Amino acid sequence: MAEIISIIGNKGGTGKTTLSHTLSHGFTLLGRRTACVMTDEDREPLSPAGRRYVIADARSPVARNKVVEKLRELKSWIGVLDGGANRTITDITLYQMSDVVLLPFRDSEEDLRTVMRDLDLLPKAWALPSQWPRNRFQLDAATRLIDTLPLEFRERILPPFFALSSSKLLLQERIPDELPAQLNNSARALAKQILAIFEDPQEDVASALELAAASGDEE
């Protein structure tokens, strides 16, 4: 059966859609057939033209259930469900139908407060620092912010996905025929990091740290 990943969370502006497309692209670079599934009623699905992965429109509950049921029938596929903001009931539904759940958050106290509530609500979800700063001083400040969290939450935070301006290319209506090498490398590293959760949830963070370090060079 297909593996289902949801990228959700109540806070808006955390990069859920960017991560959904980046992760979908990364999986295809690893040779995995992937569908990026739009579930946010307030957004329009992007064109599939030029993409290595399938685009699916599942903005209604009926469509969402049909898409997930169809994906579950497909051997070796991965479905990435792109969530929306301020949808606690929908997030719980997506959480229940997924194998891995990611809660992206940015380096602000408001984001941390929201992601802690989501981690408490969704006990098997992982928090993913998103659009994380590369500047050394900003990165130090962001790290100190995470260090203020209780250990029970820090243990469920994955290595960060660093800010990458070229990731916006994946959100264009039609993407370029050739994408920058750094975007491909970052997408591939993120995909490997998430696949590690499927293989061994207890060791995923340790292995992902090496992947994050390899892909976190200055742009």
Summary of the structure (lengths in Angstrom):
residues: 219
radius of gyration: 16.1
end to end distance: 37.1
largest distance: 47.5
contacts: 713
relative contact order: 0.18
helix: 47%
strand: 15%
